[in-house]
Amino acid sequence: MADGKIYFRTKCTVLSPAWTATVASPDGTHVYEMMATPYILASQNGKTIDIKLSGL
């Protein structure tokens, strides 16, 4: 977390909240920039998953 934004690194696809920027690596890892939030909705292998962030 920096400047009120989260930088979230994952191999999942983030569905919500809306991200403001993303980069991807050849191995399938993505880094998403988004506003600070305690919950992320993502897709992993076609399944929707809920991710709860702590320590914000």
MMTF fields as JSON, N, C-alpha, C and O atoms, coordinates in Angstrom:
{
  "mmtfVersion": "1.0.0",
  "mmtfProducer": "UNKNOWN",
  "numBonds": 223,
  "numAtoms": 224,
  "numGroups": 56,
  "numChains": 1,
  "numModels": 1,
  "chainsPerModel": [1],
  "groupsPerChain": [56],
  "chainIdList": ["A"],
  "bondAtomList": [4, 2, 8, 6, 12, 10, 16, 14, 20, 18, 24, 22, 28, 26, 32, 30, 36, 34, 40, 38, 44, 42, 48, 46, 52, 50, 56, 54, 60, 58, 64, 62, 68, 66, 72, 70, 76, 74, 80, 78, 84, 82, 88, 86, 92, 90, 96, 94, 100, 98, 104, 102, 108, 106, 112, 110, 116, 114, 120, 118, 124, 122, 128, 126, 132, 130, 136, 134, 140, 138, 144, 142, 148, 146, 152, 150, 156, 154, 160, 158, 164, 162, 168, 166, 172, 170, 176, 174, 180, 178, 184, 182, 188, 186, 192, 190, 196, 194, 200, 198, 204, 202, 208, 206, 212, 210, 216, 214, 220, 218],
  "bondOrderList": [1, 1, 1, 1, 1, 1, 1, 1, 1, 1, 1, 1, 1, 1, 1, 1, 1, 1, 1, 1, 1, 1, 1, 1, 1, 1, 1, 1, 1, 1, 1, 1, 1, 1, 1, 1, 1, 1, 1, 1, 1, 1, 1, 1, 1, 1, 1, 1, 1, 1, 1, 1, 1, 1, 1],
  "groupList": [{"groupName": "MET", "atomNameList": ["N", "CA", "C", "O"], "elementList": ["N", "C", "C", "O"], "formalChargeList": [0, 0, 0, 0], "bondAtomList": [1, 0, 2, 1, 3, 2], "bondOrderList": [1, 1, 2], "singleLetterCode": "M", "chemCompType": "L-PEPTIDE LINKING"}, {"groupName": "ALA", "atomNameList": ["N", "CA", "C", "O"], "elementList": ["N", "C", "C", "O"], "formalChargeList": [0, 0, 0, 0], "bondAtomList": [1, 0, 2, 1, 3, 2], "bondOrderList": [1, 1, 2], "singleLetterCode": "A", "chemCompType": "L-PEPTIDE LINKING"}, {"groupName": "ASP", "atomNameList": ["N", "CA", "C", "O"], "elementList": ["N", "C", "C", "O"], "formalChargeList": [0, 0, 0, 0], "bondAtomList": [1, 0, 2, 1, 3, 2], "bondOrderList": [1, 1, 2], "singleLetterCode": "D", "chemCompType": "L-PEPTIDE LINKING"}, {"groupName": "GLY", "atomNameList": ["N", "CA", "C", "O"], "elementList": ["N", "C", "C", "O"], "formalChargeList": [0, 0, 0, 0], "bondAtomList": [1, 0, 2, 1, 3, 2], "bondOrderList": [1, 1, 2], "singleLetterCode": "G", "chemCompType": "PEPTIDE LINKING"}, {"groupName": "LYS", "atomNameList": ["N", "CA", "C", "O"], "elementList": ["N", "C", "C", "O"], "formalChargeList": [0, 0, 0, 0], "bondAtomList": [1, 0, 2, 1, 3, 2], "bondOrderList": [1, 1, 2], "singleLetterCode": "K", "chemCompType": "L-PEPTIDE LINKING"}, {"groupName": "ILE", "atomNameList": ["N", "CA", "C", "O"], "elementList": ["N", "C", "C", "O"], "formalChargeList": [0, 0, 0, 0], "bondAtomList": [1, 0, 2, 1, 3, 2], "bondOrderList": [1, 1, 2], "singleLetterCode": "I", "chemCompType": "L-PEPTIDE LINKING"}, {"groupName": "TYR", "atomNameList": ["N", "CA", "C", "O"], "elementList": ["N", "C", "C", "O"], "formalChargeList": [0, 0, 0, 0], "bondAtomList": [1, 0, 2, 1, 3, 2], "bondOrderList": [1, 1, 2], "singleLetterCode": "Y", "chemCompType": "L-PEPTIDE LINKING"}, {"groupName": "PHE", "atomNameList": ["N", "CA", "C", "O"], "elementList": ["N", "C", "C", "O"], "formalChargeList": [0, 0, 0, 0], "bondAtomList": [1, 0, 2, 1, 3, 2], "bondOrderList": [1, 1, 2], "singleLetterCode": "F", "chemCompType": "L-PEPTIDE LINKING"}, {"groupName": "ARG", "atomNameList": ["N", "CA", "C", "O"], "elementList": ["N", "C", "C", "O"], "formalChargeList": [0, 0, 0, 0], "bondAtomList": [1, 0, 2, 1, 3, 2], "bondOrderList": [1, 1, 2], "singleLetterCode": "R", "chemCompType": "L-PEPTIDE LINKING"}, {"groupName": "THR", "atomNameList": ["N", "CA", "C", "O"], "elementList": ["N", "C", "C", "O"], "formalChargeList": [0, 0, 0, 0], "bondAtomList": [1, 0, 2, 1, 3, 2], "bondOrderList": [1, 1, 2], "singleLetterCode": "T", "chemCompType": "L-PEPTIDE LINKING"}, {"groupName": "CYS", "atomNameList": ["N", "CA", "C", "O"], "elementList": ["N", "C", "C", "O"], "formalChargeList": [0, 0, 0, 0], "bondAtomList": [1, 0, 2, 1, 3, 2], "bondOrderList": [1, 1, 2], "singleLetterCode": "C", "chemCompType": "L-PEPTIDE LINKING"}, {"groupName": "VAL", "atomNameList": ["N", "CA", "C", "O"], "elementList": ["N", "C", "C", "O"], "formalChargeList": [0, 0, 0, 0], "bondAtomList": [1, 0, 2, 1, 3, 2], "bondOrderList": [1, 1, 2], "singleLetterCode": "V", "chemCompType": "L-PEPTIDE LINKING"}, {"groupName": "LEU", "atomNameList": ["N", "CA", "C", "O"], "elementList": ["N", "C", "C", "O"], "formalChargeList": [0, 0, 0, 0], "bondAtomList": [1, 0, 2, 1, 3, 2], "bondOrderList": [1, 1, 2], "singleLetterCode": "L", "chemCompType": "L-PEPTIDE LINKING"}, {"groupName": "SER", "atomNameList": ["N", "CA", "C", "O"], "elementList": ["N", "C", "C", "O"], "formalChargeList": [0, 0, 0, 0], "bondAtomList": [1, 0, 2, 1, 3, 2], "bondOrderList": [1, 1, 2], "singleLetterCode": "S", "chemCompType": "L-PEPTIDE LINKING"}, {"groupName": "PRO", "atomNameList": ["N", "CA", "C", "O"], "elementList": ["N", "C", "C", "O"], "formalChargeList": [0, 0, 0, 0], "bondAtomList": [1, 0, 2, 1, 3, 2], "bondOrderList": [1, 1, 2], "singleLetterCode": "P", "chemCompType": "L-PEPTIDE LINKING"}, {"groupName": "TRP", "atomNameList": ["N", "CA", "C", "O"], "elementList": ["N", "C", "C", "O"], "formalChargeList": [0, 0, 0, 0], "bondAtomList": [1, 0, 2, 1, 3, 2], "bondOrderList": [1, 1, 2], "singleLetterCode": "W", "chemCompType": "L-PEPTIDE LINKING"}, {"groupName": "HIS", "atomNameList": ["N", "CA", "C", "O"], "elementList": ["N", "C", "C", "O"], "formalChargeList": [0, 0, 0, 0], "bondAtomList": [1, 0, 2, 1, 3, 2], "bondOrderList": [1, 1, 2], "singleLetterCode": "H", "chemCompType": "L-PEPTIDE LINKING"}, {"groupName": "GLU", "atomNameList": ["N", "CA", "C", "O"], "elementList": ["N", "C", "C", "O"], "formalChargeList": [0, 0, 0, 0], "bondAtomList": [1, 0, 2, 1, 3, 2], "bondOrderList": [1, 1, 2], "singleLetterCode": "E", "chemCompType": "L-PEPTIDE LINKING"}, {"groupName": "GLN", "atomNameList": ["N", "CA", "C", "O"], "elementList": ["N", "C", "C", "O"], "formalChargeList": [0, 0, 0, 0], "bondAtomList": [1, 0, 2, 1, 3, 2], "bondOrderList": [1, 1, 2], "singleLetterCode": "Q", "chemCompType": "L-PEPTIDE LINKING"}, {"groupName": "ASN", "atomNameList": ["N", "CA", "C", "O"], "elementList": ["N", "C", "C", "O"], "formalChargeList": [0, 0, 0, 0], "bondAtomList": [1, 0, 2, 1, 3, 2], "bondOrderList": [1, 1, 2], "singleLetterCode": "N", "chemCompType": "L-PEPTIDE LINKING"}],
  "groupTypeList": [0, 1, 2, 3, 4, 5, 6, 7, 8, 9, 4, 10, 9, 11, 12, 13, 14, 1, 15, 9, 1, 9, 11, 1, 13, 14, 2, 3, 9, 16, 11, 6, 17, 0, 0, 1, 9, 14, 6, 5, 12, 1, 13, 18, 19, 3, 4, 9, 5, 2, 5, 4, 12, 13, 3, 12],
  "groupIdList": [1, 2, 3, 4, 5, 6, 7, 8, 9, 10, 11, 12, 13, 14, 15, 16, 17, 18, 19, 20, 21, 22, 23, 24, 25, 26, 27, 28, 29, 30, 31, 32, 33, 34, 35, 36, 37, 38, 39, 40, 41, 42, 43, 44, 45, 46, 47, 48, 49, 50, 51, 52, 53, 54, 55, 56],
  "secStructList": [7, 5, 6, 6, 3, 3, 3, 3, 3, 3, 1, 1, 3, 3, 3, 3, 1, 7, 7, 1, 3, 3, 3, 3, 7, 6, 6, 1, 7, 3, 3, 3, 3, 3, 3, 7, 7, 1, 3, 3, 3, 3, 3, 3, 6, 6, 3, 3, 3, 3, 3, 3, 7, 7, 7, 7],
  "xCoordList": [0.848, 0.0, 0.896, 1.867, 0.56, 1.307, 0.385, -0.384, 0.458, -0.332, -1.828, -2.51, -2.341, -3.774, -4.207, -5.404, -3.259, -3.573, -2.967, -1.948, -3.608, -3.109, -2.462, -2.972, -1.344, -0.694, -0.792, -0.079, -1.69, -2.057, -1.475, -1.787, -0.627, 0.047, -0.604, -0.739, -1.009, -1.73, -1.689, -1.379, -2.002, -2.193, -3.675, -4.039, -4.529, -5.976, -6.303, -5.467, -7.532, -8.036, -8.932, -9.926, -8.599, -9.403, -10.658, -10.576, -11.822, -13.11, -13.627, -14.209, -13.409, -13.911, -13.048, -12.653, -12.745, -13.156, -12.403, -11.456, -12.844, -12.186, -10.745, -10.492, -9.818, -8.421, -8.095, -8.758, -7.073, -6.698, -5.54, -5.337, -4.773, -3.653, -3.314, -3.576, -2.734, -2.297, -1.104, -0.957, -0.274, 0.821, 0.826, 0.414, 1.29, 1.324, 2.702, 3.407, 3.076, 4.348, 4.069, 2.937, 5.07, 4.862, 4.395, 3.779, 4.674, 4.258, 2.806, 2.344, 2.082, 0.682, 0.418, -0.734, 1.465, 1.294, 0.887, 1.44, -0.089, -0.542, -0.31, -0.357, -0.064, -0.057, -1.114, -1.091, -2.052, -3.156, -2.976, -2.621, -3.218, -3.258, -4.719, -5.461, -5.14, -6.536, -6.61, -5.664, -7.755, -7.972, -8.025, -8.361, -7.692, -7.683, -9.06, -10.068, -9.096, -10.333, -10.009, -8.93, -10.907, -10.635, -11.031, -10.648, -11.793, -12.28, -11.99, -12.111, -11.605, -11.366, -12.127, -12.095, -12.799, -13.483, -12.636, -12.3, -12.289, -11.391, -11.878, -12.767, -11.28, -11.585, -10.314, -9.24, -10.468, -9.343, -9.81, -10.673, -9.241, -9.617, -11.12, -11.722, -11.724, -13.141, -14.07, -15.285, -13.535, -14.349, -14.169, -13.066, -15.262, -15.207, -14.787, -15.326, -13.809, -13.331, -13.348, -13.166, -13.569, -13.531, -12.181, -11.751, -11.528, -10.245, -10.413, -10.835, -10.083, -10.158, -8.737, -7.898, -8.484, -7.18, -7.205, -8.196, -6.14, -6.076, -4.855, -3.949, -4.856, -3.719, -3.744, -2.719, -4.899, -4.962, -5.153, -5.236],
  "yCoordList": [-1.165, 0.0, 1.23, 1.306, 2.194, 3.453, 4.542, 4.315, 5.717, 6.871, 6.573, 7.073, 5.764, 5.453, 4.448, 4.23, 3.834, 2.827, 1.488, 1.422, 0.431, -0.927, -1.415, -1.178, -2.094, -2.772, -4.255, -4.769, -4.937, -6.317, -7.238, -7.102, -8.176, -9.101, -10.474, -11.017, -11.037, -12.305, -12.963, -12.315, -14.244, -14.932, -15.01, -15.52, -14.503, -14.44, -13.213, -12.329, -13.176, -12.014, -11.236, -11.774, -9.977, -9.152, -8.682, -8.126, -8.912, -8.514, -7.225, -6.383, -7.077, -5.919, -5.717, -6.704, -4.52, -3.243, -2.951, -3.649, -1.913, -1.523, -1.119, -0.391, -1.576, -1.196, -0.029, 0.179, 0.731, 1.912, 1.635, 2.364, 0.577, 0.198, -1.262, -1.783, -1.911, -3.296, -3.574, -2.968, -4.491, -5.002, -6.511, -7.028, -7.218, -8.676, -9.176, -8.547, -10.309, -10.929, -12.169, -12.65, -12.684, -13.856, -15.108, -15.99, -15.198, -16.377, -16.297, -17.198, -15.227, -15.095, -14.274, -14.103, -13.768, -12.923, -11.521, -10.968, -10.949, -9.585, -8.747, -9.263, -7.477, -6.518, -5.484, -4.863, -5.313, -4.376, -3.194, -3.373, -1.997, -0.804, -0.439, -0.318, -0.261, 0.083, 0.912, 0.97, 1.544, 2.309, 1.342, 0.169, 1.843, 1.01, 0.409, 1.115, -0.895, -1.623, -2.859, -3.43, -3.29, -4.502, -5.795, -6.882, -5.685, -6.876, -6.794, -5.736, -7.933, -8.04, -9.265, -10.326, -9.111, -10.21, -10.582, -9.728, -11.87, -12.3, -13.603, -14.268, -13.949, -15.198, -16.047, -15.578, -17.314, -18.248, -19.552, -20.24, -19.882, -21.104, -21.176, -22.247, -20.027, -19.974, -19.88, -19.793, -19.895, -19.783, -18.401, -17.855, -17.838, -16.552, -16.775, -17.638, -15.975, -16.088, -14.717, -13.691, -14.717, -13.5, -13.462, -14.458, -12.32, -12.137, -11.013, -9.912, -11.289, -10.261, -9.842, -10.673, -8.541, -7.993, -7.514, -6.934, -7.749, -7.275, -6.371, -6.369, -5.619, -4.754, -3.425, -2.748, -3.036, -1.757, -0.689, 0.485],
  "zCoordList": [0.0, 0.0, 0.0, 0.754, -0.855, -0.929, -1.449, -2.383, -0.851, -1.287, -1.37, -2.266, -0.447, -0.432, -1.478, -1.667, -2.158, -3.176, -2.789, -2.101, -3.242, -3.02, -4.307, -5.402, -4.162, -5.28, -4.962, -4.1, -5.675, -5.379, -6.444, -7.627, -6.022, -6.939, -6.829, -5.732, -7.973, -7.971, -9.349, -10.35, -9.386, -10.663, -11.017, -12.076, -10.126, -10.365, -11.218, -11.404, -11.73, -12.444, -11.497, -11.008, -11.229, -10.329, -11.062, -12.157, -10.446, -11.013, -10.385, -11.068, -9.071, -8.343, -7.11, -6.489, -6.737, -7.303, -8.6, -8.962, -9.278, -10.524, -10.227, -9.267, -11.029, -10.861, -11.775, -12.791, -11.411, -12.194, -13.132, -14.103, -12.849, -13.72, -13.453, -12.369, -14.444, -14.274, -15.19, -16.251, -14.755, -15.583, -15.419, -14.381, -16.438, -16.402, -16.79, -17.58, -16.229, -16.582, -17.433, -17.464, -18.113, -18.969, -18.21, -18.809, -16.919, -16.158, -15.668, -14.967, -16.028, -15.663, -14.413, -14.017, -13.792, -12.611, -13.043, -13.994, -12.333, -12.583, -11.329, -10.212, -11.516, -10.415, -10.751, -11.813, -9.81, -9.99, -9.052, -7.887, -9.548, -8.723, -8.542, -9.516, -7.269, -6.99, -5.711, -4.926, -5.53, -4.309, -3.125, -3.286, -1.944, -0.746, -0.494, -0.518, -0.254, -0.001, 0.826, 0.665, 1.704, 2.475, 1.752, 2.182, 0.659, -0.052, -1.551, -2.169, -2.114, -3.55, -4.052, -3.428, -5.168, -5.837, -7.044, -7.864, -7.149, -8.218, -8.832, -8.3, -9.955, -10.638, -10.669, -11.044, -10.262, -10.275, -10.902, -10.357, -12.04, -12.76, -13.031, -12.94, -13.366, -13.691, -12.5, -12.679, -11.287, -10.077, -9.47, -9.461, -8.962, -8.294, -6.841, -6.148, -6.395, -5.02, -4.355, -5.011, -3.045, -2.236, -1.515, -0.932, -1.56, -0.88, 0.123, -0.232, 1.379, 2.425, 2.783, 3.129, 2.694, 3.034, 4.483, 4.927, 5.209, 6.59, 6.748, 5.914, 7.817, 8.105, 7.379, 7.297, 6.849, 6.145, 7.144, 6.784]
}
